[in-house]
Amino acid sequence: MRATSSFNSSASIIKPLLAADLLDRLHLMIFPEIAGGGQRLFDDGLPASKWMLIHQQSGELGEIAMVYDRAR
């Protein structure tokens, strides 16, 4: 059984958790603006995994919020 935790985080924290297969749910938000550089969340080298989209909502400014659950 896995613990449930909810937090906003950066790629530097999420990537090791994905690599260790410790995440069961992802909340992703996409905003239609370019904010510059930074670390990529989904790089080459992460182990393959399957996810199911369980919720999606879009906002008035084009932002999209998505919730994915791990398909095991």
C-alpha positions in Angstrom: 0.0 0.0 0.0 1.3 3.4 -0.9 1.0 6.6 1.1 -1.0 9.4 -0.4 0.6 12.8 -0.5 -0.4 16.0 -2.2 2.2 18.7 -2.9 3.2 21.2 -5.6 6.7 20.4 -6.7 9.4 20.8 -9.2 10.9 18.4 -11.7 13.9 17.9 -9.4 11.6 16.2 -6.8 9.1 14.5 -9.1 11.6 12.9 -11.5 13.3 10.7 -8.8 9.8 9.7 -7.5 8.8 8.6 -11.0 12.1 6.8 -11.5 11.6 4.9 -8.2 8.0 4.0 -9.2 6.6 5.8 -6.1 3.8 7.9 -7.6 0.3 6.7 -8.2 -1.3 10.0 -9.3 -0.2 13.0 -11.2 -1.9 16.4 -11.3 -0.6 18.4 -14.3 -1.4 21.9 -15.4 -0.5 23.4 -18.7 -0.5 27.1 -19.2 -0.4 28.8 -22.7 2.6 31.0 -22.1 6.3 30.7 -22.4 8.1 31.3 -19.2 11.7 30.5 -20.3 14.0 27.6 -19.6 14.1 25.1 -16.9 14.4 21.4 -16.2 12.1 19.1 -18.2 9.7 16.9 -16.2 9.6 14.0 -18.7 13.2 13.3 -19.9 14.6 10.3 -21.8 15.8 7.7 -19.3 12.7 7.5 -17.1 11.3 3.9 -17.0 8.2 3.3 -19.1 4.9 3.4 -17.3 1.2 3.6 -18.2 -1.2 6.3 -16.9 -4.9 6.8 -17.3 -6.5 10.3 -17.6 -9.2 10.4 -15.0 -10.1 14.1 -15.0 -9.5 17.1 -17.4 -10.7 20.7 -17.1 -9.9 23.7 -19.2 -10.0 27.4 -18.1 -11.0 30.6 -19.8 -7.4 31.5 -20.7 -6.6 28.2 -22.3 -5.0 26.5 -19.3 -5.6 22.8 -18.9 -5.7 20.8 -15.6 -5.3 17.0 -15.9 -5.3 14.2 -13.3 -3.7 10.9 -14.2 -3.7 7.7 -12.2 -1.1 5.0 -12.6 -2.4 2.0 -14.5 -1.1 -1.1 -12.7 
